[in-house]
Amino acid sequence: GAASLTQSGGIDWGTHTGTDCSTPGIGGLGNTHASRTGFYELNRMMEIGRSHLPTNTWLQGQLTSIMNINDSCNAWFNSGSNQLGFYRSGGVCANTGEIAHVFDHEWGHGLDFNDLTFGVSQPSGEGIADVYA
């Protein structure tokens, strides 16, 4: 769901210790722990990237993240849609949209796909995603 909240004097999205699709009861169905964590972490990664690669057009653009996908134990970056996806908790896995390093790693795949030397660590790109993270 979407997150929407308007207040004068700053926005208080509330706090909540729940996971997956639970919300603090304000801000709409999209105001989940994963959504708030992703918003912060992905924007921070883009800022850091721009400070090192100011002419990279991908870093100037907008990323779309999909949180709380009804599956578990994985996350992904899709270069065709410029989207990142993060899964709910399940089994032995935490919600991947609540783990900063998972955001950083998937963002690293995006940078690998959009830097000057695409696929520098083929075939998987896993190593360079961690280096960029």
VENZIGI-V400760 format. One record per residue. N is the residue number from 1. RES is the residue in one letter. PSI is psi in whole degrees, -180 to 180 (* if undefined). Layout:
<<N & RES & PSI> <N & RES & PSI>>
This chain:
<<1 & G & 167> <2 & A & 155> <3 & A & 133> <4 & S & 129> <5 & L & 133> <6 & T & 130> <7 & Q & 151> <8 & S & 149> <9 & G & 22> <10 & G & 161> <11 & I & 125> <12 & D & 103> <13 & W & -5> <14 & G & 173> <15 & T & 153> <16 & H & 137> <17 & T & -1> <18 & G & 172> <19 & T & 179> <20 & D & -120> <21 & C & 9> <22 & S & 148> <23 & T & 166> <24 & P & 3> <25 & G & 0> <26 & I & 160> <27 & G & 0> <28 & G & 174> <29 & L & -20> <30 & G & -2> <31 & N & 65> <32 & T & 166> <33 & H & -43> <34 & A & -42> <35 & S & -43> <36 & R & -42> <37 & T & -46> <38 & G & -42> <39 & F & -48> <40 & Y & -55> <41 & E & -45> <42 & L & -39> <43 & N & -38> <44 & R & -42> <45 & M & -41> <46 & M & -41> <47 & E & -46> <48 & I & -44> <49 & G & -44> <50 & R & -31> <51 & S & -25> <52 & H & -31> <53 & L & 70> <54 & P & -19> <55 & T & 1> <56 & N & 116> <57 & T & -31> <58 & W & -39> <59 & L & -16> <60 & Q & -13> <61 & G & -168> <62 & Q & 136> <63 & L & 148> <64 & T & 130> <65 & S & 141> <66 & I & 119> <67 & M & 157> <68 & N & 41> <69 & I & 139> <70 & N & 70> <71 & D & -178> <72 & S & 164> <73 & C & 33> <74 & N & 170> <75 & A & 165> <76 & W & 161> <77 & F & 132> <78 & N & 112> <79 & S & -28> <80 & G & -38> <81 & S & -5> <82 & N & 43> <83 & Q & 153> <84 & L & 144> <85 & G & 141> <86 & F & 138> <87 & Y & 156> <88 & R & 169> <89 & S & 155> <90 & G & 148> <91 & G & -124> <92 & V & 6> <93 & C & 140> <94 & A & 169> <95 & N & 119> <96 & T & -16> <97 & G & 8> <98 & E & 14> <99 & I & 112> <100 & A & -43> <101 & H & -32> <102 & V & -42> <103 & F & -48> <104 & D & -42> <105 & H & -48> <106 & E & -37> <107 & W & -38> <108 & G & -37> <109 & H & -41> <110 & G & -44> <111 & L & -40> <112 & D & -42> <113 & F & -24> <114 & N & 17> <115 & D & -172> <116 & L & -24> <117 & T & 70> <118 & F & 137> <119 & G & 36> <120 & V & -26> <121 & S & 56> <122 & Q & 151> <123 & P & -21> <124 & S & -33> <125 & G & 5> <126 & E & -40> <127 & G & -47> <128 & I & -30> <129 & A & -39> <130 & D & -37> <131 & V & -47> <132 & Y & -34> <133 & A & *>>
